[in-house]
Amino acid sequence: MLSIERCRKILGKKANDLTDKEVEELCDRVYALADVTLEQTLKELLPNRPLPSTDSPSDR
């Protein structure tokens, strides 16, 4: 997982008014969206293969 500082750099000026907790929550949501997107893409590309289980973003 990216650090709060790295997330702030990626967000740029948009992160100036956010607390560390808000940046962390935003990053968690991005990771969750990425997990769902990756899982769906793998299902479409490899329909006959079982997917490995993934942990939730809060477990990272």
C-alpha positions as CSV (number, residue, x, y, z in Angstrom):
1,M,0.0,0.0,0.0
2,L,1.2,3.5,-0.7
3,S,2.1,5.8,2.1
4,I,0.0,8.8,3.0
5,E,2.8,11.1,1.7
6,R,2.9,9.2,-1.7
7,C,-0.9,9.4,-2.0
8,R,-0.7,13.2,-1.3
9,K,1.9,13.5,-4.1
10,I,-0.3,11.6,-6.5
11,L,-3.4,13.7,-5.6
12,G,-1.4,17.0,-5.8
13,K,-3.2,20.2,-4.8
14,K,-6.5,18.3,-4.5
15,A,-5.1,16.8,-1.2
16,N,-4.3,20.1,0.4
17,D,-7.6,20.3,2.2
18,L,-7.8,16.7,3.2
19,T,-6.8,15.2,6.5
20,D,-4.5,12.2,6.7
21,K,-7.5,10.1,7.6
22,E,-9.4,11.3,4.5
23,V,-6.4,10.6,2.2
24,E,-6.1,7.1,3.8
25,E,-9.8,6.4,3.2
26,L,-9.6,7.6,-0.3
27,C,-6.6,5.4,-1.0
28,D,-8.5,2.4,0.5
29,R,-11.4,3.1,-1.9
30,V,-9.0,3.2,-4.8
31,Y,-7.5,-0.1,-3.8
32,A,-10.9,-1.6,-3.4
33,L,-11.9,-0.4,-6.9
34,A,-8.7,-1.7,-8.4
35,D,-9.4,-5.2,-6.8
36,V,-12.9,-5.3,-8.3
37,T,-11.7,-4.2,-11.7
38,L,-8.8,-6.7,-11.7
39,E,-11.0,-9.5,-10.6
40,Q,-13.6,-8.7,-13.3
41,T,-11.0,-8.4,-16.0
42,L,-9.4,-11.8,-15.0
43,K,-12.8,-13.4,-15.1
44,E,-13.4,-12.1,-18.6
45,L,-9.9,-13.0,-19.9
46,L,-9.6,-16.4,-18.1
47,P,-13.2,-17.6,-17.7
48,N,-12.3,-21.2,-16.9
49,R,-9.7,-20.6,-14.3
50,P,-10.4,-20.2,-10.6
51,L,-9.3,-16.8,-9.2
52,P,-6.9,-16.6,-6.2
53,S,-8.5,-15.2,-3.1
54,T,-7.7,-11.6,-2.3
55,D,-7.7,-9.9,1.0
56,S,-9.7,-6.7,1.6
57,P,-8.0,-3.3,1.4
58,S,-8.4,-2.9,5.2
59,D,-6.2,-6.1,5.6
60,R,-3.2,-4.4,3.9
